[in-house]
Amino acid sequence: MRREAFDGLVGDALASIPRRFRDAMQNIVIVVEDEPPADLLREMGMRPPQTLLGLYQGTPLPHRGWDHGNVLPDRILLFQGPLERSATVAHDLDERDLVVAIGETLIHEIGHYFGLSEAEIEEIEEKYWHGRP
């Protein structure tokens, strides 16, 4: 898929996140890259076929001190290749599944921005995407 089309789907997925969370996000950018770098995967202890769909880089809100400022934006990296592969069924890319995969990844990484634990993020994902209590 061309990057412009993928970026449009990222916008669709971002729009599905409740406004109160989007409005609370400040000094953060979403960056799309083709694939996670091999050195990053090694650093995270991942070996093929393991991969990353996304990654939050920055200082979570609860860990910021009163003097936090004049810093480059935090980043959420989305990896287009792995996300597309996760939404491919029988060799055909399903754009609806891709928007869901992007949305789930964004929610996960935005959770890290807000300082949530993996368990808290998983609970939110279950409620938000799967409607489970």
N, C-alpha and C positions, 0 to 999 in steps of 0.2 A: 504494500500500500504506500502511496506517496505520502511524504511527511505532512503536506498541507491537509490532506484528508484525515490523517491520524490526529493532527492538532485539532481539527474540528471535533473529532470524537472525544478528545480530552476535554474540550470546552463543554460538550454535552454531559460528560460524566461529572465535571466540576459543578455544573448547574444543578445536578441532582442532589448535591450535598446541601443540607439545610442552611439557609441564609445566615442564621446567627453564627454558625461556625465560619462560613466564608467571610463574613464581616469582621470577625475577631482575628482573622489572620492578617498580620502586618509584617512588612519587610521580609517577605518570602516569595520565591519564584518557583515556578514549575518548569523544569527543563526536560526535554525529550532527547534521549540519546539512542543510538541504534542498538547497542549491546552493552552489558556491564563489562568493564575492563577485566581482563584475566587476573591482574594483580589485586583488584578489589575482591574478586571471588576467592582468591587464595587467602587474602587477609581475613576474610570472614569465615575461613575454614570450609569453603564449598568446593566440591569436586564435580566434574561432569557426571551425570547430566543435570546436577543441581544448577540453578541459576537464580537471578534476582529479577523481580518484576519492577521494583521501585526501591528507593532508598531516601531517607530523610538525612540531611546533613545540616547541622546547626546546633544551637543551644536551645533546648526545650524551654518553654515559657517559665515553668516553675523553678528552673535552675538559673534564671537571670537575676543578677543583682541590681541594685539601684543605679549602678554605674554602667549598665549595659547600654551602649549606644555607639553611634558612629562606626557601625560594623557593616560589612557586606551582608546582603540578604541571606537568610537561611535558604536552603534549596530542597526541593523534592525532585529527585531524578526518576523519570519513568523510562523504562527500557522497551522500546518499540518492538524489537524482534521477539523477546520472550513473551510479551503481552499478546502479540499476534499469534504466536504459536499456541498459546494457551486457549485461544478462541478459534482454533482451526479444527474443524470436524470433517473427517474423511476428505482431507486435502482442500477443503473450501473454507475460506475465512467467513465466519458469521459475525457481522458487524454488531448485532445486538449483544452477542456474548462478549465481544471486544469492549463495548461500552461498559458492560457489567464488570469485566476484569479490570479495566482502567479505574472505574469507580471504587471497586473494592481496594485496589492498591492505593488510590488517593486517600480513602478513609483511613487505611492503616498508617500511612505516612503522616497524615494530618494529626492522627492520634499521638504519634511520637512528638510532633511539634507542640502539642498541648501537654506533653509530659505524661501521657498515659502508659501504663504497663502493657505488656503483651496480653496478659489475661483480660485486662479492661478493654483493650482494643478488640480482642476476639469476641467478647460479650457484645460489644456495640455492633460488630459485623453480623453476628447471629441475629440480633434484633432488627437491624436496619435492612439487611439484604434477604434474610430468610424468615422474618416475622416470627421468630421464636422468642418466647419469654425468657 
